[in-house]
């Protein structure tokens, strides 16, 4: 057998001078050649252990093909059928491949809300006399309709000894305004009026906006806008009271303007029918998918009122987790149907259960409505198109940090267009190849290497002379 190594013996004095005068003498004893051959062969077969098996579109239960401009940054919205095919609770079984089957880096994000600015609009106002020291209008002084709009002023105070204030009605607005513009008549002349703004949501609790502001007019220079308190909810600022510091021209109109704001987010939803237990105490639901729910709603189909516990779980064998409690109700009033609000529960579990707790059993089956915000996939169109969105493989490994696409939020991606081609149907999902046997071989090679190195060290130490 061919010898890979030979044993060497050092002869000479083990001193500095001896190191120069000594010499190494080789003998003909072959050292561990069978072990070395075994190690080399096993290293050859175990080399793939260090590299992960590359995923291909065929490893996934479903795939959809998209086209786009090569070299650009593309974006597509995850279709509903992809959510229904996810097989991992973390939504990790999704990949992008180019036309040659090579993976493409990508990122998944919630669809950002778009900005919009509501159009300005004129609002009604009423003259209010609150006395020499301002008295805020109360429910007993103001007649309002069922929607909160001011109908008329019922009571006034000290009309002759005080300057008028102005009650502004914002109750019909959908969003809270940021600016109020006050227009005066053409005969107002020059003026410079300090203004104090008070606001209330129900005519009982008034707050004062502490920003100092003025309305002024000097020739062609006009200051006619007032900043309003910042609030997201119009319900906390349904009424304004504009108090002038001294006598001022009578305003002829008041108009509100709005700051840019986000549109309410769009939601996907799926309706699930339930199964009632024989005793009528529980109703269970199976969504069949890992929907990234942000809220869950249970809709009664008939008039009723039932206190419930809301539960869910990830598998049939898990214990039920109690997530929330509340009352399901439905009835008609003034020709409108009134029901309970959705439960704000964020969960991807596919199994849900309602348990009646108030002694009232379920007479009908409530529908379960799962809602979530749409997700988008962004990826660079590298390689050759078209690109394949592959999804649905429970054994798909999590993506590494290097496979994520870094985004700063300022990109303007181009839309990717679905070609109408679906290469794979949802059947039995193939799994990623198991590397367990390779891991076993790797540990065997490492163990053999340790034994070989130990034997080499022992043999060399034994053969050396002092």
ZAMARGU-4260 file (C-alpha; in steps of 0.2 Angstrom, whole numbers, plus 5000, padded with zeros to 4 digits):
<rodrens>
0) 5000/5000/5000 | 5006/5017/4996 | 5013/5026/5011 | 5006/5043/5015 | 5017/5047/5030
5) 5034/5041/5037 | 5040/5042/5054 | 5055/5054/5057 | 5068/5052/5071 | 5079/5067/5077
10) 5097/5063/5081 | 5109/5076/5089 | 5110/5086/5105 | 5095/5095/5110 | 5103/5112/5111
15) 5104/5128/5101 | 5120/5121/5093 | 5113/5104/5092 | 5098/5110/5082 | 5110/5116/5069
20) 5122/5101/5069 | 5108/5088/5071 | 5099/5079/5057 | 5083/5071/5054 | 5083/5053/5049
25) 5068/5044/5040 | 5064/5026/5043 | 5053/5015/5032 | 5039/5013/5045 | 5022/5018/5037
30) 5012/5028/5050 | 4994/5025/5051 | 4990/5024/5032 | 4974/5015/5035 | 4967/5028/5047
35) 4973/5042/5035 | 4964/5033/5020 | 4948/5031/5030 | 4949/5049/5036 | 4951/5056/5018
40) 4937/5045/5011 | 4925/5051/5025 | 4929/5069/5023 | 4925/5068/5005 | 4908/5061/5008
45) 4904/5072/5023 | 4909/5088/5014 | 4891/5092/5009 | 4886/5093/5028 | 4894/5110/5029
50) 4882/5117/5015 | 4863/5117/5017 | 4854/5109/5003 | 4848/5122/4991 | 4829/5124/4990
55) 4820/5123/4973 | 4802/5129/4968 | 4797/5110/4968 | 4801/5109/4986 | 4785/5119/4990
60) 4767/5115/4989 | 4762/5130/4978 | 4770/5142/4966 | 4765/5157/4956 | 4774/5166/4943
65) 4777/5185/4941 | 4785/5196/4928 | 4793/5213/4929 | 4807/5224/4923 | 4824/5215/4926
70) 4836/5225/4938 | 4822/5234/4946 | 4815/5233/4964 | 4798/5224/4962 | 4783/5222/4974
75) 4768/5211/4975 | 4754/5208/4987 | 4753/5191/4995 | 4737/5183/4987 | 4724/5175/4998
80) 4727/5158/4992 | 4745/5159/4998 | 4739/5163/5016 | 4728/5148/5015 | 4743/5137/5010
85) 4756/5143/5024 | 4761/5128/5034 | 4772/5137/5047 | 4765/5148/5061 | 4779/5161/5058
90) 4774/5162/5039 | 4792/5157/5035 | 4788/5145/5021 | 4789/5157/5007 | 4803/5160/4995
95) 4807/5170/4978 | 4816/5161/4964 | 4822/5168/4947 | 4819/5158/4931 | 4834/5147/4934
100) 4829/5142/4951 | 4841/5152/4961 | 4834/5160/4977 | 4832/5179/4977 | 4833/5190/4993
105) 4817/5198/4998 | 4807/5206/5013 | 4790/5204/5019 | 4781/5219/5026 | 4763/5225/5030
110) 4756/5236/5017 | 4760/5254/5023 | 4745/5266/5025 | 4743/5279/5012 | 4743/5298/5017
115) 4728/5309/5012 | 4722/5326/5017 | 4703/5328/5020 | 4696/5343/5010 | 4693/5359/5020
120) 4675/5363/5025 | 4665/5377/5033 | 4658/5374/5050 | 4643/5381/5059 | 4646/5393/5074
125) 4635/5402/5086 | 4637/5418/5096 | 4638/5415/5115 | 4638/5428/5129 | 4645/5421/5145
130) 4645/5436/5156 | 4660/5447/5161 | 4669/5432/5167 | 4667/5419/5154 | 4655/5405/5158
135) 4656/5390/5148 | 4641/5384/5139 | 4633/5368/5147 | 4621/5355/5141 | 4607/5365/5149
140) 4611/5380/5139 | 4613/5371/5122 | 4600/5361/5112 | 4608/5348/5102 | 4601/5334/5091
145) 4604/5315/5092 | 4620/5316/5082 | 4627/5330/5094 | 4625/5344/5082 | 4620/5361/5090
150) 4602/5366/5086 | 4601/5383/5095 | 4607/5393/5111 | 4594/5392/5124 | 4602/5403/5138
155) 4613/5418/5137 | 4622/5428/5151 | 4625/5447/5154 | 4622/5452/5135 | 4627/5470/5139
160) 4642/5468/5150 | 4653/5456/5140 | 4661/5453/5124 | 4654/5439/5114 | 4662/5422/5111
165) 4658/5410/5098 | 4653/5392/5100 | 4660/5382/5085 | 4651/5365/5081 | 4663/5352/5074
170) 4652/5337/5078 | 4648/5332/5060 | 4667/5331/5056 | 4675/5313/5053 | 4692/5319/5058
175) 4699/5331/5070 | 4705/5348/5061 | 4721/5356/5063 | 4717/5374/5058 | 4702/5386/5060
180) 4701/5400/5047 | 4690/5415/5053 | 4684/5427/5040 | 4678/5445/5045 | 4667/5457/5035
185) 4674/5470/5024 | 4671/5484/5036 | 4681/5477/5050 | 4695/5490/5049 | 4712/5487/5057
190) 4712/5476/5072 | 4724/5465/5083 | 4714/5453/5094 | 4721/5441/5106 | 4712/5424/5105
195) 4709/5410/5118 | 4702/5393/5112 | 4693/5381/5123 | 4687/5364/5118 | 4675/5350/5124
200) 4669/5333/5119 | 4652/5334/5128 | 4649/5352/5133 | 4652/5347/5151 | 4671/5346/5153
205) 4680/5361/5145 | 4699/5362/5142 | 4709/5377/5137 | 4722/5377/5123 | 4737/5386/5131
210) 4744/5392/5114 | 4744/5411/5113 | 4737/5417/5096 | 4730/5433/5088 | 4719/5438/5074
215) 4724/5454/5065 | 4721/5465/5050 | 4732/5479/5044 | 4728/5485/5027 | 4733/5471/5015
220) 4741/5461/5029 | 4729/5448/5037 | 4731/5435/5050 | 4715/5425/5050 | 4720/5407/5055
225) 4721/5399/5072 | 4730/5383/5076 | 4719/5370/5085 | 4724/5357/5098 | 4732/5341/5092
230) 4720/5326/5094 | 4717/5310/5084 | 4700/5308/5090 | 4687/5321/5085 | 4676/5315/5099
235) 4687/5324/5112 | 4685/5341/5102 | 4667/5341/5096 | 4665/5359/5101 | 4676/5375/5102
240) 4673/5391/5111 | 4683/5405/5103 | 4685/5419/5116 | 4691/5436/5110 | 4701/5447/5122
245) 4691/5463/5117 | 4678/5468/5106 | 4681/5463/5088 | 4672/5463/5071 | 4659/5450/5069
250) 4665/5435/5059 | 4655/5430/5044 | 4662/5412/5041 | 4673/5399/5049 | 4682/5385/5040
255) 4692/5371/5046 | 4707/5363/5037 | 4716/5346/5040 | 4734/5340/5041 | 4739/5325/5031
260) 4734/5309/5039 | 4735/5290/5036 | 4720/5282/5027 | 4712/5268/5038 | 4721/5252/5034
265) 4713/5240/5022 | 4710/5222/5029 | 4709/5205/5022 | 4696/5194/5030 | 4689/5176/5029
270) 4673/5169/5036 | 4673/5153/5045 | 4658/5142/5049 | 4658/5134/5066 | 4653/5117/5074
275) 4642/5118/5089 | 4644/5105/5103 | 4629/5094/5107 | 4625/5103/5123 | 4625/5120/5114
280) 4639/5127/5126 | 4653/5129/5114 | 4656/5132/5096 | 4673/5128/5088 | 4681/5134/5071
285) 4695/5128/5061 | 4702/5141/5048 | 4714/5128/5040 | 4728/5141/5038 | 4739/5152/5048
290) 4731/5168/5045 | 4741/5183/5054 | 4725/5189/5062 | 4724/5206/5070 | 4706/5204/5076
295) 4693/5191/5076 | 4674/5194/5076 | 4660/5183/5080 | 4644/5188/5071 | 4627/5182/5077
300) 4615/5178/5063 | 4599/5181/5075 | 4595/5193/5089 | 4603/5187/5104 | 4615/5191/5119
305) 4628/5178/5125 | 4643/5181/5137 | 4657/5171/5130 | 4676/5166/5132 | 4686/5167/5117
310) 4700/5153/5115 | 4712/5147/5103 | 4726/5134/5100 | 4738/5129/5086 | 4735/5110/5085
315) 4721/5099/5090 | 4731/5092/5104 | 4735/5108/5112 | 4726/5115/5127 | 4714/5129/5124
320) 4721/5146/5128 | 4709/5159/5135 | 4712/5175/5126 | 4697/5187/5129 | 4680/5188/5136
325) 4665/5198/5131 | 4647/5197/5126 | 4641/5193/5108 | 4625/5203/5105 | 4614/5208/5090
330) 4598/5217/5089 | 4589/5230/5078 | 4585/5248/5084 | 4579/5263/5074 | 4579/5252/5058
335) 4598/5248/5061 | 4607/5232/5066 | 4618/5234/5081 | 4631/5221/5086 | 4646/5219/5097
340) 4663/5225/5092 | 4677/5213/5086 | 4689/5206/5098 | 4706/5214/5096 | 4717/5198/5096
345) 4733/5196/5087 | 4736/5177/5084 | 4740/5165/5070 | 4732/5150/5078 | 4720/5140/5066
350) 4709/5133/5080 | 4696/5145/5089 | 4682/5141/5101 | 4668/5151/5109 | 4662/5145/5126
355) 4645/5152/5133 | 4647/5157/5151 | 4631/5166/5156 | 4620/5151/5157 | 4613/5155/5139
360) 4617/5142/5126 | 4620/5145/5108 | 4604/5144/5098 | 4612/5148/5082 | 4630/5147/5075
365) 4640/5163/5075 | 4651/5166/5060 | 4669/5168/5064 | 4678/5182/5054 | 4697/5183/5054
370) 4704/5200/5049 | 4722/5204/5045 | 4732/5218/5036 | 4739/5213/5019 | 4757/5209/5017
375) 4769/5214/5003 | 4784/5205/4996 | 4798/5216/4990 | 4813/5209/4980 | 4826/5214/4968
380) 4823/5208/4950 | 4840/5200/4949 | 4844/5186/4936 | 4832/5182/4923 | 4813/5183/4924
385) 4800/5178/4927 | 4801/5175/4945 | 4792/5162/4956 | 4784/5165/4972 | 4785/5148/4981
390) 4775/5144/4997 | 4768/5130/5008 | 4782/5119/5016 | 4781/5115/5034 | 4799/5109/5034
395) 4806/5125/5026 | 4820/5132/5036 | 4820/5150/5042 | 4829/5162/5032 | 4846/5168/5037
400) 4849/5186/5041 | 4859/5188/5025 | 4843/5183/5015 | 4833/5198/5020 | 4832/5213/5009
405) 4837/5229/5019 | 4824/5243/5016 | 4824/5261/5023 | 4806/5265/5019 | 4810/5277/5005
410) 4810/5265/4990 | 4798/5266/4976 | 4796/5248/4970 | 4788/5244/4954 | 4773/5232/4953
415) 4776/5213/4949 | 4763/5206/4937 | 4755/5189/4939 | 4757/5180/4923 | 4743/5168/4926
420) 4754/5153/4928 | 4754/5142/4943 | 4767/5128/4941 | 4762/5118/4956 | 4746/5113/4964
425) 4743/5111/4983 | 4746/5092/4986 | 4756/5082/4998 | 4770/5094/5002 | 4788/5088/4999
430) 4799/5091/5013 | 4817/5098/5013 | 4830/5083/5013 | 4835/5077/5030 | 4854/5080/5033
435) 4853/5069/5049 | 4864/5056/5042 | 4877/5068/5036 | 4878/5076/5054 | 4881/5058/5060
440) 4896/5056/5047 | 4903/5073/5052 | 4904/5068/5070 | 4912/5052/5065 | 4925/5061/5055
445) 4929/5073/5069 | 4931/5058/5081 | 4943/5049/5070 | 4953/5065/5067 | 4955/5067/5086
450) 4961/5049/5088 | 4973/5051/5073 | 4980/5067/5080 | 4982/5060/5097 | 4991/5044/5090
455) 5003/5056/5080 | 5007/5066/5095 | 5011/5050/5105 | 5022/5042/5092 | 5032/5058/5088
460) 5035/5061/5107 | 5040/5043/5109 | 5052/5043/5095 | 5061/5059/5100 | 5078/5057/5110
465) 5083/5070/5123
</rodrens>
